[in-house]
Amino acid sequence: MKMNIVSRYPKYRLKENGFLSLQSAKSGRSAGQKITFTRHFLILICAVSVVTLFGLPAAVAQEGVEQQTVTQEDIDRLKDVKKAARNQRVEENIEGNKTGTDPRDFSLKWLPYYRYTELENGVTQQDLTAFGTVPFSRTLGMFFEVPIAQYRDFSDAQGLPAGTPDDAIGLGDIVLKFLWNPEATGFSYGEEGNMKGNWLFGTDFVLPTATDDALAGNALLFAPIVGVVMDMPLHGFFAALNLYYFDVYKKDAAPDTSRYVGRFFYMQPLTRPGPWWGGIFVLPEFQPIYDFETDDYSSWIGMEVGKMFAPGKIGYIKPGWGVDSSEPIDRDSTLEVGFRWFF
C-alpha cells in the first residue's frame, strides 16, 4: 500500500520522479496568495487612479477659483493703493505749489484783483473785484466774483448810440461758479501712471446785480462747465475749461446770449519756494470765444507772472491782448494785478 506522503506531510511535495522535495508545501500556497494579493493591489491602484482622474479636474477647478479669488482681491487692493497714492500726489502738488490757479484746489482763499481793459471801440473799463473760493467738500467748491467797483469811460468810444453818457461807475454783476471734481472720473497717465488727470463739471451763473445798465448785460446768464486738468512735469499742470453761456432771463432791451467761452491755461513753476528769489511761476492762457448769435469769433491771450512771497501769499501781474477781434466790443488789451491769500 502506497502511502500518500504528500497528504500526510503537507509540508513536502512529491516531484514527478517520485522523490520527495524538500521544498515547503506552504510556499506553493504563498505564491497563490502572492498572486491574489498582487491582483488586489493592482485593483486598488486602478480604483485610486480612477477616483483621482475623476476628482482631479474638480480639485484643480476649485484651486483655480480660490487662486483667482485671492488674485482679484490683490488686484483690487493694489488699485486702491495706487488710487490713494495718485490722490495724495495731486494734493501734495497743489499744497506744495499753491499758486491759487489750480481749478482742483477748493481750499478757502481770498483773491482781490484790479483789471484795466481797452475795447476795440475805444471804451476803457476798470474793475476792482473780490474773488474767492468756498469749499463745500474736498471735491466740491464754489468760486465767487463780486465786482466791488466798476468804472466805464465812453468819452473816446466810437459808434455808440446818441445820448450815451461819458462814463458810468457803480457795482457790477456777481458771478458764481460751482465746480465738482468727482473721484470716479480721475485718470492716470505717463510712466507707471505717475501723472494724474481729473475731469471737472460745474455751472456758472452771472447774476444781474449791476447798479447801472451801462455796467452789465441786464440778463441772468447760465453756463454748464466741462473741463479737464492734467498734471505736467516739474509740478506744473494744464487746464481746459469749456463754458457755454445762454440767457435764462433778460430785459427786453438786452440782446440774446448764446456764447461759447474757452479757458486753456498752463501753470509752470520756474523756481522752488523758499529763497527770496523762489516761488516764481508763469501761467500763459488762451481764451477762444464764439458768439452764435452774431457768428463772431474772437480770442485773447494772456501771460500771468506770479511770485509766492510766503506760504499762502501770492502776488501776480497779468497782461493780455486780443487776437482776431472782429467786433467793437472785443478786448484789445488788458492788464490785471492781484494778490491771493489762503486760509
C-alpha positions in Angstrom: 0.0 0.0 0.0 1.4 3.3 -1.1 1.4 5.9 1.5 0.4 9.4 0.4 3.2 11.2 1.9 2.1 14.5 0.5 -1.2 14.3 2.1 0.2 13.2 5.4 3.1 15.5 5.3 1.8 18.5 3.6 5.0 20.4 4.2 6.6 18.4 1.4 5.8 17.9 -2.3 6.1 14.9 -4.4 8.1 15.5 -7.5 7.3 13.9 -10.9 10.1 11.3 -10.5 8.6 10.2 -7.3 11.2 11.6 -4.9 10.2 14.0 -2.2 11.2 17.5 -2.5 12.4 19.5 0.5 10.5 22.5 -0.9 8.0 23.6 1.6 4.4 23.0 0.6 3.5 26.2 2.2 5.5 28.1 -0.3 3.1 27.0 -3.0 0.1 28.4 -1.3 2.1 31.5 -0.6 2.7 32.0 -4.2 -1.0 31.8 -4.8 -1.6 34.1 -2.0 1.0 36.5 -3.5 -0.8 36.4 -6.8 -4.1 37.1 -5.1 -2.5 40.0 -3.1 -0.9 41.4 -6.2 -4.3 41.2 -8.1 -6.0 43.0 -5.2 -3.2 45.6 -5.0 -3.5 46.3 -8.7 -7.3 46.6 -8.5 -6.8 49.1 -5.6 -4.3 51.1 -7.6 -6.7 51.2 -10.6 -9.5 52.3 -8.3 -7.4 55.0 -6.8 -6.3 56.1 -10.2 -9.9 56.3 -11.5 -11.0 58.3 -8.5 -8.0 60.5 -8.8 -8.6 61.1 -12.5 -12.2 62.0 -12.0 -11.6 64.1 -8.9 -8.5 65.9 -10.3 -10.4 68.3 -12.6 -12.7 69.4 -9.7 -9.8 69.8 -7.4 -7.9 71.9 -10.0 -11.0 73.9 -10.7 -11.5 74.6 -7.0 -7.9 75.5 -6.6 -8.2 77.8 -9.6 -11.2 79.5 -8.2 -9.5 80.0 -4.8 -6.4 81.3 -6.6 -8.4 83.6 -8.8 -10.3 85.0 -5.8 -7.1 85.8 -4.0 -5.6 87.3 -7.1 -8.6 89.5 -7.7 -8.5 90.7 -4.1 -4.8 91.5 -4.5 -5.6 93.4 -7.7 -8.4 95.4 -6.1 -6.2 96.2 -3.1 -3.4 97.3 -5.4 -5.8 99.5 -7.4 -7.0 101.2 -4.1 -3.4 101.8 -3.1 -2.5 103.3 -6.4 -5.6 105.5 -6.4 -4.8 106.8 -2.9 -1.2 107.4 -3.9 -2.3 109.4 -7.0 -4.8 111.4 -5.0 -2.1 112.2 -2.5 0.3 113.3 -5.2 -2.4 115.7 -6.6 -3.0 117.1 -3.1 0.8 117.4 -2.5 1.2 119.0 -5.9 -1.5 121.6 -5.0 -0.2 122.2 -1.5 3.4 122.4 -2.4 2.8 124.8 -5.3 -0.2 126.8 -4.1 -0.5 129.5 -6.7 -4.2 129.7 -6.5 -4.6 128.8 -10.1 -5.4 125.1 -10.0 -9.1 124.5 -10.6 -8.9 121.4 -8.4 -8.0 123.4 -5.4 -11.1 124.1 -3.4 -9.4 125.4 -0.3 -10.6 128.6 1.3 -8.9 131.6 -0.3 -9.4 135.3 -1.0 -8.2 136.8 -4.3 -8.9 140.5 -4.9 -7.7 141.9 -8.2 -7.7 145.1 -10.3 -8.2 144.9 -14.1 -7.8 147.6 -16.8 -9.3 146.8 -20.2 -9.5 148.6 -23.5 -12.1 147.5 -26.1 -11.8 147.8 -29.9 -14.3 150.7 -30.0 -12.2 152.8 -27.6 -14.2 152.1 -24.4 -12.0 151.7 -21.3 -13.0 149.6 -18.3 -11.6 149.5 -14.8 -12.8 146.8 -12.4 -11.9 146.1 -8.7 -13.2 142.6 -8.0 -13.3 140.4 -4.9 -12.6 136.9 -6.0 -12.6 133.9 -3.7 -13.3 130.2 -3.1 -15.5 128.5 -0.6 -15.0 124.7 -0.1 -18.1 122.5 0.4 -16.0 119.3 0.5 -12.7 118.0 -0.9 -14.3 117.5 -4.3 -16.8 120.4 -4.5 -16.3 124.1 -4.2 -17.8 127.5 -5.1 -15.9 130.3 -6.8 -17.3 133.8 -6.5 -16.6 137.1 -8.2 -18.1 140.3 -6.7 -17.2 143.5 -8.6 -16.8 145.9 -5.7 -16.4 148.9 -8.1 -16.5 149.3 -11.9 -15.8 152.3 -14.0 -16.5 152.8 -17.7 -15.2 155.6 -19.8 -17.2 156.2 -23.0 -15.6 159.6 -23.9 -13.4 158.2 -26.7 -15.8 155.5 -27.8 -16.9 155.2 -31.4 -20.3 154.1 -32.8 -22.3 154.4 -29.5 -25.9 155.5 -29.6 -26.7 159.1 -29.2 -27.2 160.2 -25.6 -24.7 157.7 -24.2 -23.1 159.2 -21.0 -19.4 159.9 -21.0 -18.8 157.5 -18.1 -20.5 155.2 -15.6 -19.5 154.0 -12.1 -21.0 151.5 -9.7 -21.2 147.8 -8.8 -21.2 145.1 -11.5 -22.8 141.7 -12.0 -21.9 139.0 -9.5 -20.6 135.7 -10.9 -21.0 132.4 -9.0 -19.2 129.3 -10.2 -19.6 125.8 -8.8 -17.1 123.1 -9.7 -17.2 119.4 -8.9 -14.2 117.1 -9.1 -15.6 113.5 -8.9 -13.0 110.9 -7.9 -14.6 108.4 -10.3 -13.5 110.5 -13.3 -9.9 110.7 -12.3 -7.3 109.0 -14.6 -3.6 108.3 -14.7 -1.1 108.5 -17.5 2.7 108.8 -18.0 5.3 106.3 -16.9 3.8 103.8 -14.4 0.8 106.0 -14.1 2.6 108.6 -12.0 0.7 111.5 -13.6 -2.8 112.4 -12.6 -5.7 113.9 -14.5 -9.2 115.0 -13.4 -12.4 115.7 -15.2 -14.3 118.7 -13.8 -18.0 119.5 -14.1 -19.9 122.6 -12.9 -22.1 125.6 -13.5 -21.6 129.3 -13.9 -24.2 131.9 -13.0 -24.0 135.6 -13.9 -26.4 137.5 -11.7 -27.8 140.9 -12.9 -26.8 142.9 -9.8 -25.2 145.9 -11.5 -26.3 149.3 -10.3 -26.1 150.8 -13.8 -27.3 149.3 -17.1 -24.0 150.5 -18.7 -22.0 148.2 -16.4 -23.7 144.9 -17.3 -25.6 142.9 -19.8 -29.0 143.2 -18.0 -29.6 139.4 -18.1 -29.3 136.3 -15.9 -26.9 134.0 -17.6 -26.2 130.3 -17.0 -23.4 128.2 -18.4 -22.6 124.5 -17.9 -18.9 123.7 -17.4 -16.9 120.8 -18.6 -13.2 120.8 -18.1 -10.1 118.7 -17.6 -6.9 119.3 -15.5 -3.8 117.3 -16.1 -0.5 117.1 -14.1 2.6 118.2 -16.0 6.3 117.6 -15.3 8.1 119.7 -12.8 4.9 120.4 -10.7 3.0 122.1 -13.5 -0.5 121.5 -14.8 -2.6 122.1 -17.8 -6.3 123.1 -17.6 -9.0 123.3 -20.2 -12.4 124.7 -19.1 -15.3 124.9 -21.6 -18.4 127.1 -20.9 -21.5 127.7 -22.9 -23.5 130.8 -21.8 -27.2 131.4 -22.6 -29.7 133.8 -21.1 -32.2 132.4 -18.6 -33.8 135.8 -18.0 -33.2 139.2 -19.6 -34.7 142.6 -20.1 -36.4 143.4 -23.4 -33.6 145.7 -24.5 -30.8 143.1 -23.7 -29.6 141.1 -26.6 -29.9 137.3 -26.7 -27.0 135.4 -25.4 -25.6 132.2 -27.0 -21.8 132.2 -26.5 -19.0 129.7 -26.1 -16.0 130.6 -23.9 -13.0 128.5 -23.5 -10.2 128.9 -20.9 -7.0 127.0 -21.7 -4.0 127.7 -19.4 -0.7 126.1 -18.3 0.9 126.8 -15.0 4.6 126.2 -14.6 6.8 127.0 -11.6 10.1 128.4 -12.5 11.8 128.5 -9.1 11.2 126.4 -6.0 9.5 128.1 -3.0 11.8 129.1 -0.1 14.6 131.6 -1.1 13.8 135.3 -1.7 14.1 134.6 -5.4 12.0 131.4 -5.2 8.3 130.8 -5.8 8.1 132.4 -9.3 5.7 130.9 -11.8 4.2 131.7 -15.2 0.7 131.0 -16.5 0.1 131.5 -20.2 -3.7 131.5 -21.1 -5.7 131.3 -24.2 -9.4 132.2 -24.5 -11.3 131.4 -27.6 -14.8 133.0 -27.8 -17.6 132.3 -30.3 -20.9 134.2 -30.4 -23.5 132.0 -32.0 -26.0 135.0 -32.2 -23.7 137.2 -34.3 -21.5 134.5 -35.8 -18.4 136.3 -34.4 -15.2 134.7 -33.3 -12.6 136.4 -31.2 -9.7 135.2 -28.9 -7.5 136.6 -26.2 -4.1 135.6 -24.9 -2.6 136.5 -21.6 0.6 135.8 -19.6 0.5 135.7 -15.8 3.7 136.1 -13.9 3.4 135.5 -10.2 5.5 135.1 -7.0 5.0 133.3 -3.8 6.1 135.8 -1.1 5.2 133.4 1.7 3.1 130.3 2.1 -0.4 131.2 1.2 0.5 134.7 0.0 1.0 135.2 -3.8 1.1 138.3 -5.9 0.8 138.4 -9.7 0.6 140.6 -12.8 -1.2 139.5 -16.0 -1.1 141.5 -19.3 -3.2 140.3 -22.2 -4.0 141.1 -25.8 -7.0 140.5 -28.1 -6.4 138.3 -31.1 -8.7 138.0 -34.2 -11.0 140.7 -32.8 -13.8 141.4 -35.2 -16.4 143.2 -33.1 -16.2 146.7 -31.5 -16.8 145.3 -28.0 -14.0 142.7 -28.2 -11.0 143.2 -26.0 -8.0 145.0 -27.4 -5.7 144.8 -24.4 -5.9 144.1 -20.7 -3.8 144.4 -17.6 -4.6 142.6 -14.3 -2.8 142.9 -11.0 -3.9 140.8 -8.0 -3.0 139.2 -4.7 -4.0 135.7 -3.3 -4.4 134.8 0.3 -5.0 131.2 1.5 -6.7 130.4 4.8 
